[in-house]
Amino acid sequence: MTSALRTRAVHAGRDDLTDLGLHAAPLDFSTTYPSRDSMEEARRIDEFTAGGNVTGIYARIGNPTVERFEQALAELEGFEHGVAFASGMAAISACLLSAVAQGKRHIVGVRPMYGSTDHLLTSGLLGTEVTWVAPEDVAGEIRPDTGLVFVETPANPTLTELDIAALASACGEVPLLVDNTFATPVLQRPGRLGARIVLHSATKFLGGHGDVMGGVVACDAEEAARLRQIRFATGGVLHPLAGYLLLRGLATLPLRVTAASATAAILAERLASHPAVRTVHYPKLGGPLVAFELTGDPHALIGAVRLITPAVSLGSVDTLIQHPASLTHRVVPADDREEAGITNRLIRLSTGLEDVEDLWHDLDQALKAC
Ligand SMILES: *Cc1c(COP(=O)(O)O)cnc(C)c1O
């Protein structure tokens, strides 16, 4: 199946280009689309309001470059529809608003998850109410007003893995939303295991070069229609240039994730036998991320790397290292952080495409500093 995914990663969203006489995807920057036929425009707006996917009226309704990315990602995740947003958090916000709009403001969540997502759910900023549960207790916390079961696997930043199929059956009628940012469709397609909504921070592996921000949701037609209405009403659209770059990123996604995962597996093994490292978390699924706890000072390690980039975010061509308790998960209350396994000694590494020996050399010399 890997070869098929690699092939579709290159061609998805581009199947019509040869017949159009084009090689690169057309990039359409229009904010508005002229028409001499207002009656036809009215019909198209009605079609959009009724749940249709319409482009070519106004850029907040839809954009053809972005739509290519949406279709390609949906295909790679095995869903009918994709809806793209300005960032991962805009995508998450739209999913929460969609639940609220259906009168279902209760969310069941499993910690840990990305710090800003945790904060958005815990704060209830969008009118939702969260119940945090252990994965095995999901079924017992579902109420008549539960709109979503929201999980991340492997989870940010501890790389804890969840059994998606078991969760999906525990959810019953309630949609299971899986944030698949860490695994990408290369390593895991949650839709096959029963997840009804799959979400990405496209800023990470999908873009892959640390130069584009975006978010995307793969789902069925009914949810996609609601998300497009929410996007139209709230304005969190993905810029066409971002859509172009994300479509380009998808073509190399399988190669990048496979290569970075092979490197990460080697680094995880070497870290596990390093005297300055207490524990290593590396998913059974594999993947480009490694988390590890130090016996010494995590801040000294971050300060001592020279090749590796000390920065938040992940999924870039360069290897990134960060201290979750100081940065990505700072917004999670300290007690909740500890309880979710995000200790002060935990470091998160996102492996890039550099040579593994160069990366190890840098890690090893930096570990001496702590
Ligand atoms: C980064 C991230 C997000 C948020 O995405 P942005 O594009 O930064 O808004 C959501 N979930 C996970 C797992 C992430 O790593």
The ligand as an SDF file (V2000), in Angstrom:
LIG
                    3D

 15 15  0  0  0  0  0  0  0  0999 V2000
    0.7580   22.5100   16.0300 C   0  0  0  0  0  0  0  0  0  0  0  0
   -0.3590   21.6240   16.3780 C   0  0  0  0  0  0  0  0  0  0  0  0
   -1.6880   22.0810   16.3470 C   0  0  0  0  0  0  0  0  0  0  0  0
   -2.0350   23.5280   16.0500 C   0  0  0  0  0  0  0  0  0  0  0  0
   -1.7370   23.8510   14.7310 O   0  0  0  0  0  0  0  0  0  0  0  0
   -1.3500   25.3430   14.2360 P   0  0  0  0  0  0  0  0  0  0  0  0
   -1.1550   25.1320   12.7760 O   0  0  0  0  0  0  0  0  0  0  0  0
   -0.1350   25.7520   14.9800 O   0  0  0  0  0  0  0  0  0  0  0  0
   -2.5200   26.2010   14.5490 O   0  0  0  0  0  0  0  0  0  0  0  0
   -2.6900   21.1800   16.6130 C   0  0  0  0  0  0  0  0  0  0  0  0
   -2.4260   19.8960   16.9230 N   0  0  0  0  0  0  0  0  0  0  0  0
   -1.1690   19.4130   16.9690 C   0  0  0  0  0  0  0  0  0  0  0  0
   -0.9210   17.9860   17.2950 C   0  0  0  0  0  0  0  0  0  0  0  0
   -0.0880   20.2590   16.7080 C   0  0  0  0  0  0  0  0  0  0  0  0
    1.1590   19.7820   16.7790 O   0  0  0  0  0  0  0  0  0  0  0  0
  1  2  1  0
  2  3  1  0
  2 14  2  0
  3  4  1  0
  3 10  2  0
  4  5  1  0
  5  6  1  0
  6  7  2  0
  6  8  1  0
  6  9  1  0
 10 11  1  0
 11 12  2  0
 12 13  1  0
 12 14  1  0
 14 15  1  0
M  END
$$$$
